[in-house]
Amino acid sequence: MRRALPLLALASAVLTAACSDTTGSRGTPQFSRQITFPDFKNTLLGLPVNGAARVKVELSPHGLIAREVKVQDPLDVTSHERVESRVTDVMLSTGGEQGILTLEPGFQVSFTQNTKFAAGEVALTLQQFVDQVNAAPASNPRVFLPVEAERSPASPLVLGPGDPFPAAQLDLEDEVRGPELHININSANLVEPGVGDCTVATLGASPLGCLRLLGVTIGVDHTTEFEAVLLGVVETRFEGVVDCNTLSVTSAHEGSFSLVGQTTMIEIVAATKLELESGDDEQLADLAAVQAACAASPPQMVHVDGEGIPGMTAGTIEATEAEFEVEEQEVAPEAVEAKG
């Protein structure tokens, strides 16, 4: 079960102004720009002392090469960091007061008795969380539980390249898009080709360079997509079940809908990136596929997970990226989860 949180407030004078400045010459919204790996390196090398850059790093389900690296707005460095992946191992201290999770593809996440634990809407104790995690790999077939970890980056602002992620909150999920990181980094995270694990032998591909993150060396190569959001574009995460009654489709890549239990309209526009990289059979390629799923008999439940910015009209989100997939219909639809 996914956690359901209230939708974040969308109105902001700064963000509204930013939205107004992110339209192209023909009125098409522009949310980010393509950059090169040298551009990315220069961004990190040009940071002030004790400075940081917030990045989103997406990996393929299997492998150590980054699929996408996106530099977020400078204002994002103070927002919550998060890690999404699947648990492959858990180690608990002798006293049972703290422990370490290992997440695919090797990310280290630490937790203590002060960490908040949950599975869907249900709060868990530390021991209950560990018991659920331990039971999954022992099942037949073997299961690695999806998990989302969060922390406030106030102290420290940037973790060391080999430091574990100190989770303030750990939530067991039905699924995650990961491995995916939303964390602060700086030039100390850069690794040159041929140094340490930044090699063909370790990564299985010839790297342009690497990032050392949460104890794992992640390579970037010619397949890695680099982006930088436009200045002032601060994205809000949205997640929930599409309310088919509100779905309006202009074309396969343009339309709008709200989420079950919400009134905010999410707009898919020409610049919205529709995610398909995970290759899951349940994924839907575009709004035409979503419309077909809603029109099926019985209607299929469509889950959407994405990010966006406040739209030009009050009460709307303009999606910068979105991923649609058909959900199992064992339970009633849940309300949206949205986080900045």
MIVO-831313 format. One record per residue (C-alpha): x, y, z; residue in three letters. Coordinates in steps of 0.001 Angstrom, whole numbers, plus 500000, padded with zeros to 6 digits. Layout:
% MIVO-831313
XYZALA;...
END
This chain:
% MIVO-831313
500000500000500000MET;501354503413499131ARG;501364506185501652ARG;498783508875501007ALA;499765512407501936LEU;497989515700501389PRO;498791517400498081LEU;501275520206498541LEU;500143523779498110ALA;500874524935494594LEU;500510528709494774ALA;503763530613495131SER;504720533975493728ALA;508244532790492965VAL;507092529624491263LEU;504382531360489283THR;506947533776487949ALA;509230530857487147ALA;506455529159485207CYS;505898532285483189SER;509581532294482241ASP;509719528653481109THR;507799528953477854THR;509456528804474479GLY;508919531157471566SER;505798529244470534ARG;504369528995474028GLY;505573525411474605THR;506639524971478240PRO;510337524266478749GLN;511295522694482076PHE;514926521718481593SER;517800521766479136ARG;520156519075477966GLN;523718519383479247ILE;526915517404478714THR;528988515480481216PHE;531677518223481129PRO;528923520775481890ASP;527856518636484827PHE;531419518329486139LYS;531948522066485830ASN;528770522686487849THR;530162520623490716LEU;533696522008490435LEU;532302525561490434GLY;530368525212493689LEU;531411527483496559PRO;533159526046499599VAL;530592524039501613ASN;528177524365498687GLY;526056521604497188ALA;524028520706494128ALA;520798518698494343ARG;520702515968491727VAL;518364513198490714LYS;520192510053489659VAL;518224507238488010GLU;519698503804487423LEU;518490500896485355SER;516905498100487415PRO;520114496109487011HIS;523529497642486550GLY;525818500407487756LEU;525479502893484883ILE;523270505933485483ALA;520345506214483097ARG;519714509892483892GLU;521377512604485948VAL;519374515783486473LYS;520659518890488240VAL;517808520430490215GLN;517147524049491159ASP;519551525459493807PRO;516577525971496140LEU;516114522188496285ASP;519270521625498350VAL;517338522299501560THR;514414519984500744SER;514245516387501944HIS;516609513940500300GLU;515298510515499378ARG;516477507138498140VAL;514237504615496375GLU;515314501042495718SER;514841497436496875ARG;516329495952500042VAL;518836493163499486THR;520166492851503050ASP;519730494182506563VAL;522186494093509463MET;521105494888513019LEU;523478495840515813SER;523967493456518731THR;521822495666520931GLY;519126495949518260GLY;519124499749518457GLU;520478500538515001GLN;521268498893511702GLY;522243499123508047ILE;520155498361504983LEU;521781497419501697THR;519716498531498703LEU;520188497662495045GLU;522825498115493627PRO;524662498356496967GLY;523583501690498469PHE;523989501814502250GLN;521189503245504423VAL;521529503514508193SER;518702503625510733PHE;518272503948514494THR;515481503787517041GLN;514766507432516216ASN;513966506539512597THR;510251506419511725LYS;509181503147510093PHE;506053502355508097ALA;504529499906505644ALA;501927501796503651GLY;499694503541506163GLU;500784501314509065VAL;503455502547511477ALA;506024499940512472LEU;508548499529515246THR;512195499044514347LEU;511942495316515032GLN;508734494917513028GLN;510388496654510094PHE;513454494403510299VAL;511281491280510602ASP;509336492198507439GLN;512528492903505527VAL;514114489629506659ASN;511029487567505796ALA;510886488718502164ALA;514144487170500822PRO;513310483931502628ALA;510013483585500737SER;509525481450497634ASN;509936483019495153PRO;512526485298496725ARG;511356488901497143VAL;513327492094497742PHE;511041494687499297LEU;510834498169497721PRO;511699500895500197VAL;511863504676500295GLU;514259506418502678ALA;514186510116503553GLU;516308512540505531ARG;516616516265506085SER;519941517497504644PRO;520423520136507322ALA;523323518318508979SER;525390517587507063PRO;524335519330503856LEU;526301516815501790VAL;527113513254502820LEU;530604511903502214GLY;530979509696499111PRO;531257506562501221GLY;528789507547503947ASP;525535505628504398PRO;522273507524504019PHE;521054508268507603PRO;517318507681507241ALA;514944509762509325ALA;512070507776507766GLN;511860504361506103LEU;508730503269504244ASP;508087499883502705LEU;506280500390499397GLU;504416498243496874ASP;506930499349494276GLU;509483502045493555VAL;510792503591490362ARG;514358503099491551GLY;517073502673492075PRO;516705506449492236GLU;518449509071494356LEU;517462512656495128HIS;520470513872497101ILE;522968516687497496ASN;526439516190496070ILE;529614518189495387ASN;532935517726493618SER;534075515175496220ALA;531612512723494670ASN;533372512821491274LEU;535604509884490316VAL;537880509914487289GLU;537857506983484834PRO;540283504252485849GLY;540281505278489522VAL;538925502801492085GLY;535827501037490762ASP;535363503481487878CYS;536490500847485375THR;535064498739482563VAL;535742495613484631ALA;533508496793487480THR;530829498678485563LEU;530523496524482450GLY;530796499613480238ALA;533453502178479403SER;532743505169481693PRO;533153508834480885LEU;533483509258484629GLY;531782508187487834CYS;529987509372490947LEU;530672507820494329ARG;527298507831496132LEU;526308506141499405LEU;529237503753499152GLY;528694502758495503VAL;530559503868492369THR;528000504762489685ILE;529279505159486147GLY;528123507552483456VAL;528670506797479775ASP;527422507867476349HIS;523959506449477157THR;523517508593480290THR;521174511532479830GLU;522227514761481545PHE;519740517548482239GLU;519564520742484250ALA;516236522225485239VAL;515790525858484309LEU;516491528354487052LEU;513440528825489254GLY;511803525524488251VAL;511240523760491563VAL;509458520469490999GLU;506733518895493127THR;506279515147493196ARG;502839513656492605PHE;501701510060492922GLU;498333508367492980GLY;495578506750490932VAL;494187508489487852VAL;490549509494488241ASP;489236508222484898CYS;486126510402485191ASN;488328513510484911THR;490576512260482107LEU;490628514553479068SER;492837513505476138VAL;493641515952473351THR;496350513751471831SER;498548510857472902ALA;500889513326474566HIS;498528516108475641GLU;495685516082478121GLY;494798516380481774SER;493377514458484718PHE;493046514591488471SER;493884511908490980LEU;491434509921493042VAL;490427511989496060GLY;491958515210494676GLN;490753518216492681THR;494116519457491401THR;494393518891487648MET;497634517444486292ILE;498425518586482771GLU;500445516508480327ILE;501997518778477696VAL;504325518371474736ALA;507395518924476943ALA;506348516304479525THR;508734513364479582LYS;506813510083479680LEU;508940507472481423GLU;509178504015479870LEU;512692502932480745GLU;511832500279483358SER;510208498122480676GLY;507522496704482961ASP;504666494978481148ASP;502186497084483138GLU;503591500395481843GLN;501432502558479601LEU;503197504467476844ALA;501010507566476642ASP;497622509129477340LEU;495984507123474560ALA;496946503962476439ALA;495674505474479689VAL;492372506316477989GLN;492083502748476680ALA;492739501349480158ALA;490035503595481618CYS;487605502521478879ALA;488224498811479417ALA;485490496606480848SER;485879496604483753PRO;487960499816483868PRO;491588499280484809GLN;493208501144487676MET;496002503377486370VAL;498716504545488731HIS;500809507610487903VAL;504051508769489459ASP;505767511946488364GLY;506960515465488992GLU;505708518852487914GLY;505549522564488510ILE;502594524825489313PRO;500590525415486126GLY;499563528705484578MET;496050528228485973THR;495380528003489707ALA;494839524453490900GLY;496901522817488160THR;500242521029487922ILE;502180521000484656GLU;503916517635484601ALA;507615517695483758THR;507701513888483769GLU;505220511100484407ALA;505068507317484439GLU;501770505470483979PHE;501128501824484747GLU;498209499504485323VAL;497743498542488958GLU;496473495346490476GLU;492929495894491707GLN;493002494011494969GLU;492138497105497007VAL;490232500317496426ALA;492116503239494833PRO;494143505381497161GLU;494546509096497294ALA;497555510919495933VAL;500944511159497524GLU;502826514341496748ALA;506053515698498050LYS;508330518506497132GLY;
END
